[in-house]
Amino acid sequence: MFLSSLERWIIEKRREFHRYPELSFNEYMTQKRIMDSLQEFGLKSSSIAGTGVVADIMGNGTGPCIAIRSDIDALPIQEEETVHNGEYISCHKGVMHACGHDGHMAIVLGVARLLYERKNVFPGKVRLIFQPAEEQYPGGAQMVIEDGGLEGVDAIVGLHIFGDVDVGNVRFCPGPFMASSNDFSVRITGKGGHVSTPEYCINPIEMAADLISRAGWDAAQQVDPSKHVLGFGMIAGGTRSNIIPDEVQVFGSFRTFHEMDSKIIEGVLDEVLSYIMEAYAREDLADGPTYELDVSHGYPVLVNDPRFTAAVSRLLRQLSMDMEDGASPIFGSEDFAYYLRQVPGMFLFLGTRNPEKDMTEGNHSSSFDIDEDVLIQGVQILSSIALDFLKSPGEYIP
């Protein structure tokens, strides 16, 4: 009976969060709603990382501490009306929970309520972290860490709802699970002039085209193509069709599952650019061409702790979950990676794709929605992991 009422409660919470989404670092009302929701059943909380929330559920004696994290921010997307969302479509123009964070908050609130009811049956402590700004680099995870959010924490677990994974399917793997994100920009300087006299020019647009055509191929010779992606997203340069500009800017991104591979790709970009500069050099034009390469490293590789992950695999198998514990890593990135650099733990995916309910849109779509049947499953997964960890921490961590 309690689980039935809990499920209704978390669905209501998810819909409330969905109606009133807020962007990264501006989750002020979301913060208040979370704190008020925890207070409904007597759990006190406090703010962290500006607009985040942290709360501890104390067990019946001494023991380790496991943290459970939810992200809370929305995306700058105008939500489309569908056959499902009439009762809870976003009330904030141009802002939408298009990545499932509304579901994450509802799930972790459900975990909080369930474990608070059972606080007399487990030792140790459960820390709930509602983290702001996962969607916008540098993200809120590092702010949580800097504010002491992991102090006294022995392990951490997080869950993400995914629209391209079948409903109820749980996916994860040990080791690298989500990629690092790395952006780069290149300023290529040549010599401008009229297109009718190319002999007097060094065309930076042509050099940019060479960079785009060569970089991906060269990177694939040094890093397994299944272990990285490299792409270009923007070119800026020029003013008219018959004028060769002096410079062009090119912007792109690459993602890998290993830090060394990121360094190799950065080196490849530098090598390709140096080759292009030499190829376009002119003895009569001593000042050019030149380039400036700037690489910005975003979220690091998310690495699931193998021992912790193996213990979760055993647990979810006992619970007869639809599970893939050797799932392929994905090139998406997550600032949950910062937590896993500090303490052991894991991150897992929970599918919500359900063609029978016409819910097939992927995350970040303006029509993305959640099959709300997975919310109580998320509660069961995270609360089971927490309780099993606190009962047998040696199975999860050294």
C-alpha positions as CSV (number, residue, x, y, z in Angstrom):
1,M,0.0,0.0,0.0
2,F,2.9,2.4,0.9
3,L,4.5,1.8,-2.5
4,S,1.3,2.5,-4.3
5,S,0.9,5.9,-2.5
6,L,4.6,6.6,-3.0
7,E,4.3,6.1,-6.7
8,R,1.3,8.5,-7.0
9,W,3.3,11.0,-4.9
10,I,6.5,10.9,-7.1
11,I,4.4,11.2,-10.3
12,E,2.8,14.3,-8.9
13,K,6.2,15.7,-8.0
14,R,7.7,14.9,-11.4
15,R,4.8,16.7,-13.1
16,E,5.2,19.7,-10.8
17,F,8.9,19.9,-11.6
18,H,8.1,19.5,-15.3
19,R,5.6,22.4,-15.3
20,Y,8.1,24.8,-13.8
21,P,11.6,24.1,-15.3
22,E,14.5,26.4,-14.6
23,L,17.9,26.8,-16.3
24,S,21.3,26.0,-15.0
25,F,22.4,28.0,-12.0
26,N,18.9,29.6,-11.7
27,E,17.0,26.7,-10.1
28,Y,15.7,28.9,-7.2
29,M,12.1,27.7,-7.1
30,T,13.2,24.2,-7.9
31,Q,15.4,24.3,-4.9
32,K,12.5,25.4,-2.7
33,R,10.2,22.8,-4.1
34,I,12.7,20.1,-3.3
35,M,13.3,21.3,0.3
36,D,9.5,21.6,0.8
37,S,9.0,18.1,-0.5
38,L,11.6,16.7,1.9
39,Q,10.0,18.6,4.8
40,E,6.6,17.0,4.0
41,F,7.8,13.8,5.7
42,G,10.1,15.4,8.2
43,L,13.5,15.4,6.5
44,K,15.5,18.6,7.0
45,S,17.7,19.8,4.2
46,S,20.1,22.6,3.4
47,S,21.3,24.4,0.3
48,I,24.5,23.6,-1.4
49,A,26.3,24.8,-4.5
50,G,24.1,27.9,-4.7
51,T,20.8,26.4,-5.9
52,G,21.3,22.8,-4.9
53,V,20.0,20.8,-1.9
54,V,21.6,18.3,0.4
55,A,20.0,16.1,3.1
56,D,21.2,13.2,5.2
57,I,19.1,10.3,6.4
58,M,20.6,8.9,9.5
59,G,20.3,5.1,10.1
60,N,20.1,3.3,13.4
61,G,23.8,3.2,14.2
62,T,27.3,3.8,12.9
63,G,28.2,2.7,9.4
64,P,29.3,4.0,6.1
65,C,27.7,6.7,4.0
66,I,26.4,6.4,0.5
67,A,25.4,9.4,-1.6
68,I,22.6,9.4,-4.2
69,R,22.6,12.3,-6.7
70,S,20.0,13.9,-8.9
71,D,20.5,16.7,-11.3
72,I,17.8,19.4,-11.3
73,D,18.3,21.9,-14.2
74,A,16.3,22.2,-17.4
75,L,17.2,23.1,-21.0
76,P,16.6,26.2,-23.2
77,I,14.0,24.4,-25.4
78,Q,10.4,25.3,-26.2
79,E,8.3,22.3,-25.4
80,E,5.9,20.9,-28.0
81,E,2.4,19.9,-26.9
82,T,1.8,16.2,-27.3
83,V,-1.0,13.7,-26.5
84,H,0.6,13.1,-23.1
85,N,1.8,16.4,-21.6
86,G,-1.4,18.5,-21.6
87,E,-1.6,18.3,-17.8
88,Y,2.0,19.2,-17.1
89,I,3.5,21.0,-20.2
90,S,6.1,23.6,-19.3
91,C,4.7,26.9,-18.1
92,H,8.0,28.7,-18.8
93,K,8.4,29.8,-22.4
94,G,11.6,28.5,-24.0
95,V,12.5,26.3,-21.0
96,M,11.8,22.6,-20.7
97,H,12.8,19.5,-18.8
98,A,13.9,17.7,-22.0
99,C,16.5,15.5,-20.5
100,G,14.7,13.7,-17.7
101,H,15.9,15.7,-14.7
102,D,12.3,16.2,-13.5
103,G,12.1,12.4,-13.3
104,H,15.5,12.2,-11.5
105,M,14.3,14.6,-8.8
106,A,11.1,12.7,-8.4
107,I,12.9,9.4,-8.1
108,V,15.4,10.6,-5.5
109,L,12.6,12.2,-3.5
110,G,10.9,8.8,-3.6
111,V,14.1,7.2,-2.4
112,A,14.3,9.8,0.4
113,R,10.8,9.1,1.5
114,L,11.2,5.4,1.4
115,L,14.5,5.3,3.3
116,Y,13.3,7.8,5.8
117,E,10.4,5.5,6.6
118,R,12.9,2.7,7.1
119,K,15.7,4.6,8.8
120,N,15.5,2.3,11.8
121,V,16.4,-0.8,9.8
122,F,19.8,0.2,8.3
123,P,23.1,1.4,9.8
124,G,25.1,4.3,8.5
125,K,23.8,7.2,6.5
126,V,22.4,8.1,3.1
127,R,23.2,11.5,1.7
128,L,20.9,13.0,-1.0
129,I,22.4,15.4,-3.4
130,F,20.2,17.5,-5.7
131,Q,22.8,19.1,-7.9
132,P,22.3,22.2,-10.0
133,A,23.6,22.9,-13.5
134,E,24.6,19.6,-15.0
135,E,23.6,20.8,-18.5
136,Q,26.0,23.8,-18.5
137,Y,29.7,23.6,-18.2
138,P,31.5,23.8,-15.8
139,G,28.5,22.2,-14.2
140,G,27.4,22.0,-10.5
141,A,29.2,18.8,-9.5
142,Q,32.5,20.5,-8.7
143,M,30.7,23.2,-6.8
144,V,29.0,20.5,-4.7
145,I,32.4,18.9,-4.0
146,E,33.9,22.3,-3.1
147,D,31.1,23.0,-0.7
148,G,31.8,19.7,1.1
149,G,29.0,17.6,-0.4
150,L,31.2,14.5,-0.5
151,E,32.7,14.9,3.0
152,G,32.2,11.7,4.9
153,V,30.8,9.9,1.8
154,D,32.2,6.4,1.1
155,A,30.4,5.8,-2.2
156,I,28.0,7.4,-4.6
157,V,25.4,6.3,-7.2
158,G,23.5,8.2,-9.9
159,L,20.8,7.3,-12.4
160,H,19.8,8.8,-15.7
161,I,16.6,8.3,-17.7
162,F,17.2,7.6,-21.4
163,G,14.7,8.0,-24.2
164,D,16.5,5.7,-26.6
165,V,16.6,2.8,-24.2
166,D,13.6,0.5,-23.9
167,V,11.4,1.1,-21.0
168,G,12.5,-0.6,-17.8
169,N,15.9,-1.7,-19.2
170,V,18.8,-0.9,-17.0
171,R,22.2,-0.3,-18.6
172,F,25.7,0.2,-17.3
173,C,29.2,-1.3,-17.5
174,P,32.4,-1.3,-15.4
175,G,35.1,1.2,-16.3
176,P,34.7,4.0,-18.8
177,F,30.9,4.4,-19.4
178,M,30.6,8.0,-20.7
179,A,33.0,10.1,-22.7
180,S,35.0,13.2,-22.0
181,S,33.9,16.3,-23.8
182,N,36.5,18.5,-25.5
183,D,35.8,21.6,-27.6
184,F,38.3,23.3,-29.8
185,S,38.6,26.4,-31.9
186,V,41.1,27.3,-34.7
187,R,41.9,30.7,-36.1
188,I,43.5,30.4,-39.5
189,T,45.1,33.5,-40.9
190,G,46.0,33.8,-44.6
191,K,46.0,36.7,-46.9
192,G,42.8,38.2,-48.3
193,G,42.0,39.6,-51.7
194,H,39.8,39.3,-54.7
195,V,38.7,35.8,-55.9
196,S,39.8,36.8,-59.5
197,T,43.4,37.0,-58.4
198,P,44.0,34.0,-56.2
199,E,47.8,34.1,-57.0
200,Y,48.0,37.1,-54.7
201,C,46.1,35.4,-51.8
202,I,46.4,32.6,-49.3
203,N,42.8,31.5,-48.9
204,P,42.0,30.6,-45.2
205,I,38.7,29.1,-46.3
206,E,40.5,26.5,-48.4
207,M,42.8,25.7,-45.5
208,A,39.8,25.3,-43.2
209,A,38.3,22.9,-45.7
210,D,41.5,20.9,-45.8
211,L,41.5,20.8,-42.0
212,I,38.0,19.4,-41.9
213,S,38.7,16.8,-44.6
214,R,42.0,15.6,-43.1
215,A,41.5,15.8,-39.3
216,G,39.0,13.0,-39.0
217,W,40.9,10.6,-41.2
218,D,44.2,11.3,-39.5
219,A,42.7,10.9,-36.0
220,A,41.2,7.5,-37.0
221,Q,44.7,6.3,-37.9
222,Q,45.9,6.9,-34.4
223,V,42.8,6.3,-32.2
224,D,40.4,3.4,-32.7
225,P,37.3,4.9,-34.5
226,S,35.0,3.1,-32.0
227,K,36.8,4.9,-29.1
228,H,36.4,8.5,-30.2
229,V,34.3,10.9,-32.2
230,L,35.6,14.2,-33.8
231,G,33.4,16.7,-35.6
232,F,33.1,20.3,-36.7
233,G,30.1,22.4,-35.7
234,M,30.7,25.9,-37.0
235,I,32.8,28.0,-39.4
236,A,32.9,31.8,-39.3
237,G,34.6,33.9,-41.9
238,G,34.2,36.1,-44.9
239,T,31.9,38.9,-45.9
240,R,31.1,38.4,-49.6
241,S,31.2,35.7,-52.2
242,N,33.9,37.4,-54.3
243,I,36.2,38.4,-51.4
244,I,38.8,36.0,-50.0
245,P,39.0,36.9,-46.2
246,D,42.2,37.3,-44.2
247,E,41.1,34.8,-41.6
248,V,38.5,32.1,-40.8
249,Q,37.5,30.5,-37.5
250,V,36.6,26.8,-37.2
251,F,34.9,25.3,-34.2
252,G,34.6,21.6,-33.3
253,S,34.5,19.0,-30.6
254,F,35.9,15.6,-29.9
255,R,35.1,12.9,-27.3
256,T,37.0,10.0,-26.0
257,F,36.9,7.3,-23.3
258,H,40.6,7.8,-22.2
259,E,42.6,10.8,-21.4
260,M,45.5,9.7,-23.5
261,D,43.3,9.4,-26.5
262,S,42.3,13.0,-26.0
263,K,45.9,14.1,-25.9
264,I,46.6,12.1,-29.1
265,I,43.7,13.8,-31.0
266,E,44.8,17.2,-29.8
267,G,48.2,16.4,-31.2
268,V,46.6,15.3,-34.5
269,L,44.9,18.6,-34.9
270,D,48.2,20.4,-34.3
271,E,50.0,18.2,-36.8
272,V,47.4,18.6,-39.5
273,L,47.4,22.4,-39.1
274,S,51.2,22.5,-39.2
275,Y,51.1,20.5,-42.4
276,I,48.5,22.7,-44.0
277,M,50.4,25.9,-43.1
278,E,53.5,24.4,-44.8
279,A,51.5,23.4,-47.9
280,Y,50.0,26.8,-48.3
281,A,53.1,28.8,-47.5
282,R,54.4,31.2,-50.2
283,E,57.9,32.5,-50.5
284,D,56.7,35.9,-51.6
285,L,54.3,36.2,-48.6
286,A,56.5,35.7,-45.6
287,D,53.9,36.7,-43.0
288,G,51.6,33.8,-43.6
289,P,49.8,31.6,-43.2
290,T,49.4,31.0,-39.4
291,Y,47.0,29.3,-37.0
292,E,46.0,29.4,-33.4
293,L,44.6,26.2,-31.9
294,D,42.7,26.4,-28.6
295,V,41.4,23.3,-26.9
296,S,39.0,23.5,-24.0
297,H,38.5,20.3,-21.9
298,G,35.1,19.8,-20.4
299,Y,33.7,17.0,-18.3
300,P,36.2,14.1,-17.9
301,V,35.6,10.5,-18.7
302,L,33.0,8.9,-16.4
303,V,34.5,5.7,-15.0
304,N,32.3,3.3,-13.0
305,D,34.2,1.5,-10.2
306,P,34.5,-2.2,-11.3
307,R,34.0,-3.6,-7.8
308,F,31.0,-1.4,-7.0
309,T,29.5,-2.2,-10.4
310,A,29.9,-6.0,-10.0
311,A,28.1,-5.8,-6.7
312,V,25.2,-3.9,-8.3
313,S,25.1,-6.4,-11.1
314,R,24.6,-9.2,-8.6
315,L,21.9,-7.3,-6.7
316,L,19.9,-6.3,-9.7
317,R,20.1,-9.9,-11.0
318,Q,18.6,-11.0,-7.7
319,L,15.8,-8.5,-8.2
320,S,15.2,-9.9,-11.7
321,M,15.7,-6.5,-13.4
322,D,15.9,-6.3,-17.2
323,M,19.6,-5.5,-17.2
324,E,22.6,-5.1,-19.5
325,D,25.6,-4.9,-17.2
326,G,28.0,-4.9,-20.1
327,A,26.4,-2.1,-22.1
328,S,28.5,-0.2,-24.6
329,P,29.9,3.1,-23.4
330,I,28.3,6.2,-25.0
331,F,29.8,9.4,-26.2
332,G,27.6,11.6,-24.1
333,S,29.3,13.3,-21.1
334,E,28.2,13.9,-17.5
335,D,29.7,15.9,-14.7
336,F,28.9,13.0,-12.4
337,A,32.3,11.9,-13.5
338,Y,33.8,14.4,-11.0
339,Y,32.2,12.6,-8.1
340,L,33.6,9.2,-9.3
341,R,37.1,10.8,-9.3
342,Q,36.6,11.4,-5.6
343,V,34.8,8.3,-4.3
344,P,33.9,4.8,-5.7
345,G,30.5,4.3,-7.2
346,M,28.7,4.1,-10.5
347,F,26.3,5.7,-12.9
348,L,23.5,3.8,-14.7
349,F,20.8,4.3,-17.3
350,L,17.1,3.6,-17.0
351,G,15.2,3.3,-20.2
352,T,11.9,5.1,-20.9
353,R,11.3,4.4,-24.6
354,N,7.9,2.8,-25.1
355,P,6.4,2.7,-28.6
356,E,3.1,1.3,-27.3
357,K,2.6,4.6,-25.5
358,D,4.0,6.6,-28.4
359,M,7.0,7.7,-26.3
360,T,10.0,7.3,-28.6
361,E,11.6,10.7,-28.6
362,G,15.2,11.0,-27.4
363,N,16.6,13.2,-24.7
364,H,16.9,16.9,-25.6
365,S,13.9,16.6,-28.1
366,S,11.2,19.3,-27.7
367,S,8.7,16.3,-27.5
368,F,10.7,14.2,-25.0
369,D,8.6,12.7,-22.3
370,I,8.9,10.0,-19.7
371,D,6.9,6.8,-19.3
372,E,6.1,7.4,-15.6
373,D,6.0,3.7,-14.9
374,V,9.8,3.8,-14.6
375,L,9.8,6.3,-11.7
376,I,8.9,3.7,-9.1
377,Q,11.4,1.3,-10.7
378,G,14.1,4.0,-10.3
379,V,13.2,4.3,-6.6
380,Q,13.5,0.6,-6.2
381,I,16.8,0.4,-7.9
382,L,18.5,3.3,-6.0
383,S,17.0,2.4,-2.6
384,S,18.0,-1.3,-3.0
385,I,21.5,-0.3,-3.9
386,A,21.7,2.0,-0.9
387,L,20.3,-0.6,1.6
388,D,22.5,-3.4,0.2
389,F,25.6,-1.2,0.4
390,L,25.0,-0.2,4.0
391,K,24.3,-3.9,4.9
392,S,27.4,-5.2,3.1
393,P,29.8,-2.4,2.2
394,G,32.7,-4.8,1.8
395,E,31.0,-6.2,-1.3
396,Y,31.1,-2.8,-2.9
397,I,34.3,-1.1,-1.7
398,P,37.6,-2.3,-0.2
